[in-house]
Amino acid sequence: MRNTILITGASSGIGKATAKLFQSKNWNVIATMRNPEAETELKNLERVLVTKLDVTDDQSISDAIRIGIAEFGNVDVLLNNAGYGAYGPLEAFSKEQVVRQFNTNVIGLLEVSKALIPHFRKNKNGMIINISSMAGKMTLPFGALYHGSKFAVEGISEALNFELEQFGGKMKIIEPGTIATEFAGRSLDLQNDETIIEYQDLVNKLMGNVKVMFENASEATMVADVIYEAATDGTDKLRYIAGEDAKMIIENRQALGDDAFIKEIKKQFGL
Ligand code: NDP
């Protein structure tokens, strides 16, 4: 039987590139997104079902899973990809904005997983692939919310793997570096409060630093290739780094240890 993947946040970037790659590899694809009516490209591909799923809306999660299983009979792999980045001084965020970051990147991922795990358990098979980030392994100034959410994804994924293994399931974590998608554009929730003068120098340095980092961003198709490898390599490997920048930074932290690595980050910001 043909394999089926369900992808969250398939309207753009990594999610869309992954939907196209798996379709080209002869998989069935349940490409879920908040606004399926706006999607034109994926709808034209055979074996791709485009359907609504907002990770913060429980009803849309269960509807998408039900519609997907009705169409293809089964789901083998869940790709928890939907997410965005909230950056800025904590003081500049309302509670609503804080909650939205964690509801999307963390609670949403948990709820979609929770909704599919009974299906995987019944099948004694099934894989969850969570999109973390190199931002789940290191932090930048004013990234308390985004890095906090991705550190949470790392811990959640590692712990959940023990559970999944009890019935033959598997967890994979993908850690991309900077990727040329909508992430640094419409998916960036950038907040600042210019009246808090103590932060402004560092805010400006962060903006400059992020701009440089994204000048060398890799393509979303590179991450899709790594996700495909994770889904199909048949190993128990848990973490997959995607991109040379991520590889360098993650290995550097491991080699230096926490304190020396954080000193290096400070140096980059002239601190
Ligand atoms: P994009 O902005 O291109 O894609 C983000 C996707 O998430 C969009 O499809 C967006 O949908 C979707 N999304 C946001 N909120 C929700 C929600 N509530 N329910 C369902 N979907 C939602 O960026 P990327 O492709 O880069 O981001 C994908 C993932 O990769 C994220 O988890 C991000 O944190 C991670 N990542 C990105 C990196 C990068 O440098 N680009 C680096 C490392 C990790 P909509 O079109 O409706 O807004």
Residues whose N, C-alpha, C, O or C-beta is under 5 A from the ligand:
A	BS01	NDP	G9 A10 S11 S12 G13 I14 G15 R34 N35 L53 D54 V55 T56 N81 A82 G83 Y84 T104 I131 S132 S133 M134 P176 G177 T178 I179 T181 E182 F183 S187
